[in-house]
Amino acid sequence: MPQTNKETKNSQSLRKLGNSLKELHQSLEITLAGKIEDIMANPQEWAEDIAEDKVMKEGMPRYLKAKTLGENFAREITS
């Protein structure tokens, strides 16, 4: 098996991380729902509901996955 130097290994790890984060970002899809009349009646409540539903339920798992990918990358380049 050919030997790879540290710089090549780090570059490969960075490319792998970049591709993983790109896939994670591209699969993010947030749709906003609601009737405009309901939204205009109480926009703050609507925004809080959207934030709780979309960001916390869909965004948080993505954040955790991105964090894990970053931590794994850091381990790879420091070992």
C-alpha positions as CSV (number, residue, x, y, z in Angstrom):
1,M,0.0,0.0,0.0
2,P,1.5,3.4,-0.9
3,Q,2.5,5.8,1.8
4,T,0.7,9.1,2.0
5,N,2.3,12.1,3.7
6,K,0.4,14.2,6.3
7,E,-0.4,17.0,3.9
8,T,-2.0,14.6,1.4
9,K,-3.9,12.8,4.2
10,N,-5.2,16.2,5.6
11,S,-6.3,17.3,2.1
12,Q,-8.2,14.1,1.6
13,S,-9.8,14.4,5.0
14,L,-10.8,18.0,4.2
15,R,-12.3,17.0,0.8
16,K,-14.3,14.3,2.5
17,L,-15.6,16.7,5.1
18,G,-16.5,19.3,2.5
19,N,-18.5,16.7,0.5
20,S,-20.3,15.4,3.5
21,L,-21.3,19.0,4.6
22,K,-22.4,19.8,1.0
23,E,-24.7,16.7,1.0
24,L,-26.0,17.7,4.4
25,H,-26.7,21.2,3.3
26,Q,-28.3,20.3,-0.1
27,S,-30.8,18.0,1.5
28,L,-32.1,20.8,3.8
29,E,-35.6,21.8,2.7
30,I,-37.7,24.1,4.8
31,T,-41.2,24.9,3.6
32,L,-43.3,27.5,5.3
33,A,-47.0,26.8,5.8
34,G,-50.0,28.8,6.8
35,K,-52.6,31.1,5.5
36,I,-51.5,34.7,5.1
37,E,-54.5,35.9,7.1
38,D,-53.5,33.7,10.0
39,I,-49.9,34.8,9.7
40,M,-50.8,38.5,9.6
41,A,-53.1,38.1,12.6
42,N,-50.3,37.0,14.8
43,P,-46.9,36.9,13.0
44,Q,-44.8,36.4,16.2
45,E,-46.7,33.3,17.1
46,W,-46.4,32.0,13.6
47,A,-42.7,32.6,13.5
48,E,-42.2,30.9,16.9
49,D,-44.1,27.9,15.7
50,I,-42.1,27.7,12.5
51,A,-38.8,28.1,14.4
52,E,-39.8,25.4,16.9
53,D,-41.1,23.0,14.2
54,K,-38.6,23.4,11.4
55,V,-35.4,24.5,13.1
56,M,-35.6,22.4,16.2
57,K,-37.0,19.2,14.6
58,E,-35.1,19.4,11.3
59,G,-32.2,21.7,11.9
60,M,-30.9,20.4,15.2
61,P,-30.2,16.8,14.0
62,R,-28.4,18.4,11.0
63,Y,-26.4,20.6,13.3
64,L,-25.4,17.6,15.5
65,K,-24.4,15.6,12.4
66,A,-22.3,18.6,11.1
67,K,-20.7,18.9,14.5
68,T,-19.8,15.2,14.5
69,L,-18.3,15.4,11.0
70,G,-16.2,18.3,12.2
71,E,-15.0,16.5,15.3
72,N,-14.1,13.4,13.2
73,F,-12.2,15.6,10.8
74,A,-10.2,17.2,13.7
75,R,-9.4,13.7,15.0
76,E,-8.2,12.6,11.6
77,I,-5.9,15.4,11.0
78,T,-4.4,15.5,14.5
79,S,-3.7,11.8,14.7
